[in-house]
Amino acid sequence: MTDDPATAPRQDLTLLTIPATFVLLWSSGFIVAKIGLAHAETLTFLALRYGVVTLLMAGVAVAMRAPWPKSWRDVGHIAVAGALLQALYFGGVWLAMGLGVGAGVAALIVCMQPMLTAAVVGPLLGERVTRRQWLGLILGFAGVALVVAHKLALGLGSTVGMAWAFAGLIGITFGTIYQKKFCSGMDPRTGSAIQFFVAALLISPLALMFEDGVIHWTPGFVGALAYVAVFLSLVSMVLLTVMIRRGAVSRMTGMFFLVPPMATLLGYLILDEPVGLMALGGMAVAVVGVALVVAPERTA
């Protein structure tokens, strides 16, 4: 039985809409998180977010009667991926922004994920890395290095903050690879509920140990919490899971290279974050590098 040609346009639109929506949510998430961090301590805010979103996602999973993992082994794999994708990735990024790293710079660093994935995906998942992709890797990381060095020279952010952003990059890279390899059958609703719960278990004790639990319940903070809990957590993580389950993992975020420019623009317009010519040049080089890595090869 052949596929109905009439469904092809709808499928193509879906394949475009999902990553486009994800990019918009992901880009705005950096801005909204930084707004919220002006009213609460970093780990405290993050722990509260995961507490709220765990309840929301678990409720969604139960209401929709979504299937739960069939074995504790599957739960363990989902938990490991959640620790990397949620606790390490978001913890690293939010700590970086809490230490003064700009939203656009943080987005640029962690959006090197497709490039770092391509560099390690060969031996792990058997996906070939081409010479063009290696060129993209070199350009991408050179561009990031230029932006980071420029921002540090201007006193915008700190070395520790930048290090946390790179820790977030490690988290999303290896979390994506791990989830692709060991959690391919994970339902995005129940799986995300487990991952959010694991992140809450990991982040909450750290917040209690290292912070005073300060939260200023301003309208700005409440709005930021609602946004990161519903849109950045529920919607975007479900979209990310769907994309991970489709296609080669090194190219599943083919539109990721749009996140840094969009986050930088939003940061300039909303947060008044400075944007210099050198930073823009470095970002352009990095974006070209990511594009070389994630763009599909031409076939004869």
Rosetta blueprint (number, residue, H / E / L):
1 M L
2 T L
3 D L
4 D L
5 P H
6 A H
7 T H
8 A H
9 P H
10 R H
11 Q H
12 D H
13 L H
14 T H
15 L H
16 L H
17 T H
18 I H
19 P H
20 A H
21 T H
22 F H
23 V H
24 L H
25 L H
26 W H
27 S H
28 S H
29 G H
30 F H
31 I H
32 V H
33 A H
34 K H
35 I H
36 G H
37 L H
38 A L
39 H L
40 A E
41 E L
42 T H
43 L H
44 T H
45 F H
46 L H
47 A H
48 L H
49 R H
50 Y H
51 G H
52 V H
53 V H
54 T H
55 L H
56 L H
57 M H
58 A H
59 G H
60 V H
61 A H
62 V H
63 A H
64 M L
65 R L
66 A L
67 P L
68 W L
69 P L
70 K L
71 S L
72 W H
73 R H
74 D H
75 V H
76 G H
77 H H
78 I H
79 A H
80 V H
81 A H
82 G H
83 A H
84 L H
85 L H
86 Q H
87 A H
88 L H
89 Y H
90 F H
91 G H
92 G H
93 V H
94 W H
95 L H
96 A H
97 M H
98 G H
99 L L
100 G L
101 V L
102 G L
103 A H
104 G H
105 V H
106 A H
107 A H
108 L H
109 I H
110 V H
111 C L
112 M L
113 Q H
114 P H
115 M H
116 L H
117 T H
118 A H
119 A H
120 V H
121 V H
122 G H
123 P H
124 L H
125 L H
126 G L
127 E L
128 R L
129 V L
130 T L
131 R H
132 R H
133 Q H
134 W H
135 L H
136 G H
137 L H
138 I H
139 L H
140 G H
141 F H
142 A H
143 G H
144 V H
145 A H
146 L H
147 V H
148 V H
149 A H
150 H H
151 K H
152 L H
153 A H
154 L L
155 G L
156 L L
157 G L
158 S L
159 T H
160 V H
161 G H
162 M H
163 A H
164 W H
165 A H
166 F H
167 A H
168 G H
169 L H
170 I H
171 G H
172 I H
173 T H
174 F H
175 G H
176 T H
177 I H
178 Y H
179 Q H
180 K H
181 K H
182 F H
183 C L
184 S L
185 G L
186 M L
187 D L
188 P H
189 R H
190 T H
191 G H
192 S H
193 A H
194 I H
195 Q H
196 F H
197 F H
198 V H
199 A H
200 A H
201 L H
202 L H
203 I H
204 S H
205 P H
206 L H
207 A H
208 L H
209 M H
210 F H
211 E L
212 D L
213 G L
214 V L
215 I E
216 H L
217 W L
218 T L
219 P H
220 G H
221 F H
222 V H
223 G H
224 A H
225 L H
226 A H
227 Y H
228 V H
229 A H
230 V H
231 F H
232 L H
233 S H
234 L H
235 V H
236 S H
237 M H
238 V H
239 L H
240 L H
241 T H
242 V H
243 M H
244 I H
245 R L
246 R L
247 G L
248 A L
249 V H
250 S H
251 R H
252 M L
253 T L
254 G L
255 M L
256 F H
257 F H
258 L H
259 V H
260 P H
261 P H
262 M H
263 A H
264 T H
265 L H
266 L H
267 G H
268 Y H
269 L H
270 I H
271 L L
272 D L
273 E L
274 P L
275 V L
276 G L
277 L H
278 M H
279 A H
280 L H
281 G H
282 G H
283 M H
284 A H
285 V H
286 A H
287 V H
288 V H
289 G H
290 V H
291 A H
292 L H
293 V H
294 V H
295 A L
296 P L
297 E L
298 R L
299 T L
300 A L
